[in-house]
Amino acid sequence: MPRNKPPAQPRDPLPEDFNTLEEFWAFWDTHSTADYEDVMEDVDAHVDIHSSKVYCAVAKDVLTQVREQAR
């Protein structure tokens, strides 16, 4: 016997643009990306794990520990 799916909860509309990072964070702090999978697009990304460039903010002591453990 098939199970009946519970009715979908209405979701807030996804903003076309966010004016600030704070607005972006506030929205995603209170919403789940799982509710918006139908409007997401696949992307191709390349990650070079051998690059010496670091693009995220990490405390220097934490970065040093990570590098030491990676060796």
TORVO-907253 format. One record per residue: residue number from 1; y, z, x of N, C-alpha, C, CB in turn. Coordinates in Angstrom, 3 decimals. Each point is the difference from the previous one (the first is absolute). Glycine has a CB too. Layout:
BEGIN
PT    n       n.Y       n.Z       n.X      ca.Y      ca.Z      ca.X       c.Y       c.Z       c.X      cb.Y      cb.Z      cb.X
PT  NUM         Y         Z         X         Y         Z         X         Y         Z         X         Y         Z         X
...
//
This chain:
BEGIN
PT    n       n.Y       n.Z       n.X      ca.Y      ca.Z      ca.X       c.Y       c.Z       c.X      cb.Y      cb.Z      cb.X
PT    1    -1.173     0.000     0.844     1.173     0.000    -0.844     1.244     0.000     0.895    -1.251     1.223    -1.858
PT    2     2.175    -2.193     1.705     1.180    -0.055     0.857     0.943     1.160    -0.277    -0.212    -2.478     0.086
PT    3     0.807     2.948     0.977     0.976     1.074    -0.134     1.351    -0.589    -0.383    -1.242     1.406     1.694
PT    4     1.944    -0.691    -2.524     1.348    -0.422    -0.353     0.970     0.513     1.051    -0.576    -0.005    -2.462
PT    5     1.414    -0.900     2.968     1.007     0.412     0.970     1.103     0.763    -0.717    -0.524    -1.985     1.474
PT    6     1.023     3.040    -0.856     1.122     0.698    -0.632     1.210    -0.934    -0.038    -0.867     2.256     0.801
PT    7     1.713    -2.120    -1.795     1.166    -0.873    -0.067     0.885     0.170     1.230    -0.081     0.112    -2.498
PT    8     0.572    -1.220     3.001     0.854     0.034     1.185     1.310     0.703    -0.323    -1.041    -2.130     0.845
PT    9     1.464     2.952     0.077     1.274     0.684    -0.158     1.129    -0.988     0.288    -1.039     2.228     0.651
PT   10     2.099    -2.187    -1.425     1.119    -0.885     0.313     0.578     0.371     1.371     0.519    -0.287    -2.474
PT   11    -0.129    -0.725     3.217     0.558     0.262     1.323     1.476    -0.381     0.010    -2.251    -0.400     1.085
PT   12     2.973     1.051    -0.190     1.399    -0.352     0.192     0.074    -1.390     0.606     0.650     2.428     0.293
PT   13     0.381    -3.196    -0.641     0.130    -1.310     0.630     0.269     0.150     1.490     0.852    -0.962    -2.153
PT   14    -1.395     0.038     2.926     0.227    -0.004     1.443     1.390    -0.556     0.255    -2.479    -0.279     0.497
PT   15     3.350     1.023     0.171     1.350    -0.512     0.260    -0.034    -1.304     0.803     0.861     2.356    -0.053
PT   16     0.034    -3.272    -0.261     0.106    -1.258     0.747     0.449     0.285     1.427     0.538    -1.261    -2.120
PT   17     0.406     2.166     2.275     0.537     0.372     1.312     0.306     1.490     0.007     0.971    -2.316     0.334
PT   18    -1.016     2.878     0.843     0.429     1.378     0.196     1.291    -0.065     0.816    -2.408     0.939    -0.093
PT   19     3.423    -0.212    -0.324     1.284    -0.037     0.700    -0.035     0.757     1.313     1.121    -0.190    -2.190
PT   20    -1.982     1.197     2.271    -0.077     0.819     1.211    -1.449     0.365     0.260     2.322     0.914    -0.388
PT   21    -2.595    -0.479     1.602    -1.342     0.502     0.312    -0.318     1.238    -0.825     0.193    -0.919     2.322
PT   22     0.822     1.715    -2.596    -0.213     1.212    -0.792    -0.500    -0.354    -1.406     1.805     1.177     1.319
PT   23    -1.248    -2.249    -1.919    -0.474    -0.439    -1.313    -1.445    -0.492     0.082     2.354    -0.621    -0.639
PT   24    -2.664    -0.107     1.696    -1.366    -0.487     0.224    -0.961     1.177     0.100     0.886    -2.044     1.183
PT   25    -0.549     3.021    -0.332    -0.870     1.168     0.179    -0.142     0.792    -1.286     0.682     0.111     2.388
PT   26     0.424     0.076    -3.103    -0.044     0.779    -1.236    -0.927    -0.663    -1.020     2.342     0.821     0.433
PT   27    -2.286    -2.146    -0.523    -0.864    -0.703    -0.941    -1.465     0.193     0.377     1.815    -1.690    -0.418
PT   28    -2.164     1.415     1.677    -1.406     0.043     0.399    -0.522     1.424     0.164     0.333    -2.182     1.126
PT   29     0.558     3.163    -1.008    -0.447     1.393     0.000    -0.493     0.423    -1.383     1.628     0.502     1.842
PT   30    -1.178    -1.215    -2.868    -0.346     0.392    -1.359    -0.852    -1.042    -0.730     2.108     1.300    -0.052
PT   31    -2.524    -2.357     0.757    -0.816    -1.058    -0.606    -1.162    -0.343     0.926     2.018    -0.923    -1.216
PT   32    -3.066     0.375     0.644    -1.174    -0.390     0.776    -0.044    -1.516     0.163    -1.249     2.022    -0.837
PT   33     0.972    -2.476     2.051    -0.146    -1.443     0.213    -1.182    -0.554    -0.795     1.001     0.248     2.291
PT   34    -1.959     0.600    -2.613    -1.152    -0.444    -0.788     0.426    -0.497    -1.383    -1.440     1.637     1.239
PT   35     2.543    -1.146    -1.737     0.496    -0.435    -1.308     0.694    -1.358     0.057     0.262     2.389    -0.613
PT   36    -0.018    -2.904     1.816     0.760    -1.241     0.155    -0.781    -1.067     0.770     2.093     1.351    -0.060
PT   37    -3.415    -1.203     0.138    -0.816    -0.959     0.756     0.132    -1.424    -0.525    -1.586     1.840     0.489
PT   38     1.837    -1.993    -1.778     0.091    -1.339    -0.580     1.246    -0.771     0.455    -1.253     0.873    -1.963
PT   39     2.232    -0.189     2.535     1.210    -0.687     0.464     0.075    -0.064     1.529     1.166     0.765    -2.079
PT   40    -2.188    -0.275     2.749    -0.011    -0.028     1.462    -0.592    -1.307     0.500    -0.199     2.500     0.061
PT   41     0.601    -2.872     1.158    -0.489    -1.220     0.618    -0.690     0.343     1.311     1.841    -1.347    -1.081
PT   42    -2.885     0.599     1.405    -0.660     0.158     1.292     0.912    -0.528     1.097    -2.277    -0.206    -1.075
PT   43     2.233     0.844     2.224     0.761    -0.465     1.155    -0.923    -0.040     1.211     2.155     0.956    -0.942
PT   44    -1.855    -1.855     1.859    -0.704    -0.038     1.270     0.838     0.756     1.016    -1.109    -2.223    -0.552
PT   45     0.474     3.058     1.320     0.720     0.771     1.011    -0.809    -0.008     1.288     1.072     1.468    -1.771
PT   46    -0.371    -1.478     2.875    -0.632     0.051     1.315     0.448     1.282     0.684    -0.087    -2.541     0.178
PT   47    -0.857     3.300     0.290     0.299     1.240     0.700    -0.542    -0.121     1.409    -0.063     1.358    -2.143
PT   48     0.944    -1.239     3.115    -0.397    -0.074     1.398    -0.149     1.426     0.521     1.189    -2.237     0.328
PT   49    -2.436     2.695    -0.243    -0.225     1.381     0.430     0.218     0.174     1.497    -1.625     0.266    -1.865
PT   50     1.806    -1.365     2.582     0.234     0.089     1.439     1.477    -0.075     0.349    -2.224    -1.024     0.367
PT   51     3.063     0.891    -1.363     1.437    -0.087     0.238     0.523     1.348     0.478     0.221    -1.798    -1.756
PT   52     0.743     1.756     2.661     0.599     1.244     0.483     1.216     0.388    -0.836    -0.819    -0.524     2.310
PT   53     1.152    -0.299    -3.298     1.158     0.291    -0.841    -0.408     0.945    -1.122     1.012    -2.248     0.543
PT   54    -0.162     3.237    -0.805    -0.243     0.958    -1.063     1.107    -0.174    -1.028    -1.162     1.644     1.573
PT   55     0.778    -1.886    -2.821     0.981    -0.273    -1.034     0.137     1.122    -1.018    -0.491    -2.384     0.317
PT   56    -0.100     3.513    -0.055     0.154     1.102    -0.937     0.488     1.230     0.759    -1.823    -0.936    -1.497
PT   57     2.467     1.800     0.775     0.523     1.211     0.614    -1.123     1.026     0.118     2.311    -0.454    -0.938
PT   58    -2.590     0.850     2.156    -1.036     0.988     0.266     0.562     0.962     1.040    -1.905    -1.636    -0.547
PT   59     1.649     2.897     0.338     0.452     0.985     0.979    -0.626    -0.316     1.350     0.267     1.759    -1.800
PT   60     0.525    -1.658     2.861    -0.452    -0.405     1.325    -1.261     0.738     0.435     2.359    -0.508     0.574
PT   61    -2.440     1.806    -0.849    -1.189     0.751     0.411    -1.243    -0.461    -0.759     1.463     1.961     0.539
PT   62    -1.312    -2.331    -1.814    -1.128    -0.504    -0.777    -0.439    -1.352     0.553     0.811     1.234    -2.053
PT   63     0.149    -2.102     2.350    -0.315    -1.311     0.548    -0.719     0.138     1.337     1.994    -0.974    -1.175
PT   64    -1.562     1.879     2.001    -0.646     0.225     1.300    -1.450     0.437    -0.205     2.224     0.629     1.030
PT   65    -2.478     0.269    -1.965    -1.364     0.456    -0.278    -0.869    -1.134    -0.519     0.885     2.279    -0.491
PT   66    -0.345    -3.107    -0.381    -0.755    -1.127    -0.542    -0.363    -0.976     1.110     1.169     0.261    -2.210
PT   67    -0.213    -0.572     3.068    -0.266    -0.916     1.103    -1.078     0.556     0.936     2.367    -0.829    -0.152
PT   68    -2.306     2.119     0.462    -0.981     0.621     0.884    -1.401    -0.043    -0.616     1.800     1.492     0.918
PT   69    -1.893    -1.222    -2.212    -1.310    -0.014    -0.647    -0.531    -1.421    -0.150     0.609     2.096    -1.216
PT   70     0.285    -3.078     1.114    -0.430    -1.390    -0.158    -0.609    -0.543     1.304     1.800    -0.336    -1.740
PT   71    -1.421     0.906     2.868    -0.524    -0.460     1.285    -1.391     0.443     0.127     2.210     0.060     1.043
//
